[in-house]
């Protein structure tokens, strides 16, 4: 009769335990500083919250907070639509611009390093407090006014003319105009997406291009048949990054309104209800993007 | 045989060397290079334009603001005229102590976030355990939820901190660095999920052989991690440190919520300038000059950091293989 010895810890189980050990900070943090607060924020959305010296009190109010945000608050509906529309408008522009800039910076030219240093600069210049100061500064107002009078304004004027002559649909014309006005914002938001695209471009094996050149492919064909498909997974990454970035980007008026409701006016429940509506729209949008793109994205076989 | 060959050679028509300036290829290249230069220069100008404005304005006097001829370069430009505004704000902003505190706080947060993201990232990259994909999806979820969602609950949790009733009485952790420390060490800081993602990719990209050799030779799991994996991921960890540092330094919302704006930190001393100016009743133009000076003083440490370490910032995402 043989004695079966089953070790209590096989190597695999031991490894699994170590896995949990390494991610344990995250599990603790997730429960304590994410899941807990999320559950609380759901309850806050349906309650009126008042802070007392010893703790906080909740009074159940049902959908009142949502009703207040949508019906009573003078700014919410306007700011809400503005902000969500703005991010949806800016998203394609940022994606296109950063892809374009990445292909530009991927070429070899003198001063390329310097250009990259400057393109990446906005990442470190995103302080909310600096933005607040800028928007209240009269010097900037004056300079913006001058810029409107001389540069951007006339450009937009002549562009409207051109687009009208070309008989472009009005919505397209408006989109282009809105995008032109936000050029600095779009460029500033593109810094990290540019680097992501750039690294993808540099990751494409040069043998593929050589092969295409030998087969006689034109630059246009090479771009659409090689470059674009191989970079396509990064579109999803970048869309997610841009949306996440928009939550904390200074100048997000909806976030300002939410903060003001909580810390300025003390209507905590309403501010949480506003955030849930904001997140709802973003979540629906992300799911749509994911369903639309996930199937079409090409992954290179290892 | 030899003559035949040479005869064949002579039949090849002579190639006339055209000047390179006559090829359409050359002109297309040159035109594109020109267009590219203009584009790149234009975009660079848009990016650094706000910085340049602040810099030039910070060196002006009030009179320069009224002078219609002065746009970029002030009338007087010597050491005293350049330093005067900075010298004034140096005192108003309590610059040395505010800067020191800001740097210390950002360093603490960045260091802890770097450590926690490395640990967590390594756990996700190298071990197989039940629910791994689910946990990783949760990491991404923490990024996708707007931070405002958990702001109010976080504020209350730290105001009445009792760790889920496990402590007998609640403690007020607001006004201390504890909220920053606790959230950073558990990977829940500002955009911490992003760093976990980066570190996971980095550890996945490192070769397995060294690690396995160390394990076979009897090094423990922790020791392998510390002596084999960490050195391999050092440059990526520096990148995480830098990003975390910059984002904490720039953060205003969470820092104000946890510390209230009476703390001596750079964003708050910048904010308080407005009140100081109201008391001093300076003219609008002079306030604008001083504001710009203040902003330069706020940004300057980051710009210095960037000037020295831009290589890491830019190559970072390439090297961390976020793409793969």
Contacts between the chains, C-beta under 8 A, distances in Angstrom:
chain1	res1	chain2	res2	distance
A	12	B	128	7.4
A	15	B	127	5.4
A	15	B	128	6.7
A	15	B	129	7.7
A	16	B	127	6.5
A	16	B	128	6.5
A	16	B	129	3.9
A	16	B	130	6.9
A	17	B	129	7.7
A	18	B	123	7.8
A	18	B	127	5.8
A	18	B	221	4.8
A	19	B	123	5.2
A	19	B	126	7.7
A	19	B	127	2.9
A	19	B	128	6.8
A	19	B	129	3.9
A	19	B	132	7.0
A	20	B	123	7.6
A	20	B	129	5.9
A	21	B	123	7.4
A	21	B	221	7.9
A	22	B	119	5.3
A	22	B	120	6.6
A	22	B	122	5.5
A	22	B	123	2.8
A	22	B	127	6.8
A	22	B	225	7.8
A	23	B	119	7.7
A	23	B	120	5.1
A	23	B	123	3.8
A	23	B	124	6.4
A	23	B	135	6.2
A	25	B	116	5.0
A	25	B	119	6.2
A	25	B	120	6.1
A	25	B	185	6.4
A	25	B	186	4.9
A	25	B	187	5.6
A	26	B	116	7.7
A	26	B	120	4.6
A	26	B	123	7.9
A	26	B	135	7.1
A	26	B	139	6.8
A	26	B	186	6.8
A	26	B	187	4.6
A	26	B	196	7.0
A	27	B	135	7.2
A	28	B	186	5.3
A	29	B	116	7.9
A	29	B	183	7.0
A	29	B	185	7.8
A	29	B	186	2.5
A	29	B	187	5.1
A	29	B	188	4.1
A	30	B	138	5.9
A	30	B	142	7.0
A	30	B	186	7.8
A	30	B	188	7.1
A	32	B	163	7.6
A	32	B	164	7.5
A	32	B	182	8.0
A	32	B	186	6.9
A	32	B	188	7.9
A	33	B	150	7.5
A	33	B	154	6.9
A	33	B	157	7.8
A	33	B	182	7.2
A	33	B	183	5.5
A	33	B	186	6.3
A	33	B	188	4.1
A	34	B	142	5.5
A	34	B	145	7.9
A	34	B	150	6.7
A	34	B	188	6.0
A	36	B	153	7.2
A	36	B	157	7.3
A	36	B	164	7.5
A	37	B	149	7.8
A	37	B	150	3.8
A	37	B	153	3.6
A	37	B	154	5.5
A	37	B	157	6.7
A	38	B	145	7.3
A	38	B	149	6.9
A	38	B	150	6.3
A	38	B	153	7.8
A	40	B	153	3.9
A	40	B	156	7.5
A	40	B	157	7.9
A	41	B	149	5.5
A	41	B	150	6.1
A	41	B	152	6.7
A	41	B	153	5.2
A	44	B	152	6.2
A	44	B	153	6.9
A	49	B	152	7.5
A	51	B	156	7.4
A	51	B	159	7.7
A	55	B	160	5.4
A	55	B	170	7.2
A	56	B	156	5.6
A	56	B	160	7.3
A	101	B	43	7.0
A	104	B	36	6.3
A	104	B	39	6.7
A	104	B	40	6.6
A	105	B	40	7.9
A	107	B	36	7.1
A	109	B	33	6.6
A	109	B	36	6.4
A	109	B	37	7.5
A	111	B	40	7.7
A	115	B	40	5.0
A	115	B	44	6.2
A	116	B	314	5.5
A	117	B	310	5.0
A	117	B	314	6.8
A	118	B	44	4.4
A	118	B	47	5.5
A	118	B	48	6.2
A	119	B	43	7.1
A	119	B	44	7.4
A	119	B	47	7.0
A	120	B	310	7.3
A	120	B	313	6.0
A	120	B	314	5.1
A	121	B	47	5.7
A	121	B	48	7.0
A	121	B	306	7.2
A	122	B	47	6.2
A	123	B	246	7.2
A	123	B	313	7.0
A	124	B	246	5.1
A	124	B	250	7.7
A	124	B	302	4.8
A	124	B	303	7.4
A	124	B	305	7.7
A	124	B	306	5.3
A	124	B	313	7.6
A	125	B	51	7.5
A	125	B	299	6.5
A	125	B	302	7.5
A	126	B	250	5.6
A	127	B	249	7.7
A	127	B	250	3.9
A	127	B	252	7.0
A	127	B	267	7.0
A	127	B	298	6.7
A	127	B	299	7.4
A	128	B	250	7.1
A	128	B	251	7.5
A	128	B	252	4.2
A	128	B	253	6.7
A	128	B	267	7.9
A	129	B	252	4.8
A	129	B	267	4.4
A	129	B	270	5.5
A	129	B	271	6.0
A	129	B	298	7.3
A	130	B	270	7.8
A	130	B	295	5.2
A	130	B	298	6.3
A	130	B	299	6.8
A	132	B	271	7.9
A	133	B	270	7.0
A	133	B	291	5.3
A	133	B	294	7.3
A	133	B	295	5.7
A	134	B	50	7.0
A	134	B	295	7.5
A	136	B	291	8.0
A	137	B	288	5.4
A	137	B	291	5.6
A	137	B	292	7.1
A	138	B	284	5.5
A	138	B	285	7.2
A	138	B	288	5.1
A	139	B	53	7.0
A	139	B	57	5.8
A	139	B	65	7.6
A	139	B	288	4.5
A	139	B	289	7.8
A	139	B	292	6.8
A	140	B	50	7.9
A	140	B	53	7.2
A	143	B	53	6.6
A	183	B	46	6.6
A	184	B	46	5.4
A	184	B	47	8.0
A	184	B	49	7.9
A	184	B	50	8.0
A	187	B	43	6.1
A	187	B	46	5.6
A	187	B	47	6.1
A	188	B	47	7.1
A	192	B	317	7.3
A	195	B	314	6.6
A	195	B	316	7.7
A	195	B	317	4.6
A	195	B	318	7.2
A	196	B	317	6.0
A	196	B	322	6.5
A	196	B	323	6.8
A	198	B	318	7.0
A	199	B	317	5.5
A	199	B	318	3.9
A	199	B	321	7.9
A	199	B	322	7.0
A	199	B	323	5.1
A	200	B	323	4.9
A	202	B	318	6.5
A	203	B	323	5.7
A	203	B	324	7.7
A	233	B	323	7.9
A	234	B	323	6.4
A	237	B	322	7.5
A	237	B	323	7.9
A	240	B	140	8.0
A	240	B	143	7.8
A	240	B	144	7.2
A	243	B	144	7.6
A	244	B	143	5.2
A	244	B	144	6.5
A	244	B	191	7.3
A	244	B	194	7.7
A	247	B	146	4.4
A	247	B	147	6.2
A	247	B	148	7.4
A	248	B	147	6.7
A	248	B	190	7.5
A	248	B	191	7.7
A	248	B	253	7.7
A	255	B	146	7.4
A	255	B	148	6.0
A	258	B	148	4.9
A	259	B	148	6.9
A	259	B	151	7.8
A	259	B	253	6.5
A	262	B	151	6.8
A	262	B	152	5.5
A	263	B	257	7.4
A	268	B	152	4.9
A	271	B	148	7.4
A	271	B	152	6.6
A	272	B	149	7.2
A	272	B	152	5.8
A	275	B	146	6.0
A	275	B	148	4.7
A	275	B	149	4.7
A	276	B	149	7.1
A	278	B	146	6.1
A	278	B	148	7.8
A	279	B	145	6.3
A	279	B	146	5.7
A	279	B	149	6.1
A	282	B	144	7.6
A	282	B	146	7.4
A	283	B	144	7.5
A	286	B	144	6.9
